[in-house]
Structure formats: structure tokens, C-alpha cells
């Protein structure tokens, strides 16, 4: 499938793109016009050359600066180096194996006098009084 947006070989846009590659791939638009040697006005250069390169995706304009893209280098036949970012994808994250918490023997609890007196009084559930019953068997001594 043909790309009809690309400039023809030998036209002003192709000559300017070759000049841009010769300048190191980055240049100011006015200096590119001067170096490429095209006999046209500034507005004509902007419309016929710069806009055409942008539409084709061969160059990118940032303010007053123009840069050649990878597609522009491929259009000119320049060997393109692969991105440095392309490499081995990151592996899975490391997660430490599960280890349950160890129950350490605690020292004797310090309880104030009268803290357990609630056990002597039954709880009220509706009209019923239910005596205290411990969930854990305790030894009275």
C-alpha cells in the first residue's frame, strides 16, 4: 500500500529533509531554509516544505526547531538504531514467603484491683439474667 503523503524524491521537501539529516537531525527552521538552498519565500518554505514533512511524519517542529523522526531517517535510507528502551521485560516482583507470627510468651498481666469484679454480676438479656461464663477455662487458686 502506497503512502501518498510522502514527498517525491528530488522535490523541495525531500531536499530539505536531506539537508536536515546532514545538519545532524536538528536545526532551526530559518537555518534549514538557508542551508537547503531553496529559492522560495519564508511563507512558501513553511507551507510547502515544513508542513509537508510534518504531515508525512518525517519531521517534528518544536517551536522554532525542527527534528527529523525515525520515519524520516528510514525515508532517506539511513540505518536506524533500535531504541535503547527495548530490552528484556521486567520479571515478576519478589514476594517473601508467608510466615505466621510467632506467639511469644508474655509476662504476667498487671491488672488493677477490682478489674475483674464484673464477673460477679450477671448480664441482662431482655428479662433474663445470665451469669458470667469465661470462654477459657481458668483455674482458681
N, C-alpha and C positions, 0 to 999 in steps of 0.2 A: 504494500500500500504506500502510495507516494505522499509526502508531506508537501503541500503546496504553499506553506508558509515560509519555507526555506528560501533564501535568496539564491539566484542563479550564480554560477561560478563566473567571476570576472565583472560582476556588477559592482556598483559603489559600496553596497553593504558588505559584500564579500571582501573587497579590497580593504575596507576599514577594519573588518574583523581580523584579517591577516596582519594589518598594521598594529592592532591592539595586542595580538599574540606576540608580535615582535617587540613590543614595548614592555613585555613582562606580564601581560594579562590584566593589568590595572593601569588606568590612566584617567586624566581629567578630560572631559569631553572636548574642550577647546583645543587642548594639545593633540588629541587624537585627530581632530579635523585638520590641524596644521601638518601633522606628520604623515597622514594618509595621502596628502597632496591632491585632494579632490577640489575641483573648481566649481564650487557652489556656495550659496549663501548659508548663513548660520541657521536660519529657519528651515531652509531646504535640507540641510545636513541633518538637523534634528528630526525632521519628518521622514525623509527618505532613507536615512541610514540608521539612526539610533532607534527610532520607533520600530522599524522593520526587524532589527536584531532582537529587540525586546519581545515582539510578537512571536518570533520564531523560537524564543527561549535560548538564544545563543549568547546573549549578554544581559547583564542586570545593571541598572542605573541606581546608585545611591547618592542622591543629592547632585553634586557636580562630578561625581566619579563614576566611571563605567568599568565593569569587571566582566571578563569572559567566563562563561559557565563550562561545565564538563561537556555539555552538548555542543557548545561552540568549538571546543578543542577536538571533539570527535568529528565535527563537520570539516575542520581543517586537516584532519588526518594525523593529528598529534597524538602520540601514545599517552594515555591517561592512566595515572597510577590509581590503584584502588584506595578507598578511604582507609585511614588508619583505624577507624572505629569498627571496621568489620573484622571480627575475630571469633574466638570461641565464646559462646554464650555462658553466662554465669551459671554455676551449678546450684543445686538445692542448698538452702540455708541449713546450717548445723543446728540441731536442737538436742540439748543434753537429754539423756535417758531419764525417765521418771524415777524418782527416789522418794518414797513416802517419808514424811517427817518422823523422826525418831522421838518417841515419848521418853523424856528424861524423867528420872525420879525427882520429884520436887520435895523440898523440905516440908516440915510440918507447917500447916497454915496458921497464921496468927489471927485469932478471932477474938473480938472483944467479948466481955462478959455480957450475957443475955442475948447474944446474937441468934441463938437457936431456940429461943423461948417460943417462937411461932409454932413449933411442933406441938406444944401443949394445947393449942386452941384448934378446934375443928373448923373446917372451911364450910361455907354455906353455899349449897347448890339448890336454888329455889327454896323449898320449905325444908329440905333435908340438911342435916349437919353431918359432914363426912370427916372422920378423924384423919390426921396426917399419916401418910404411909410413904416411907422412903423408897425410891426406885432402886437403891442399892442397899443390900443388907449390911447393917452396921453392927458392930459388936459393942455392947455397953459394958463398961468395966469400971 
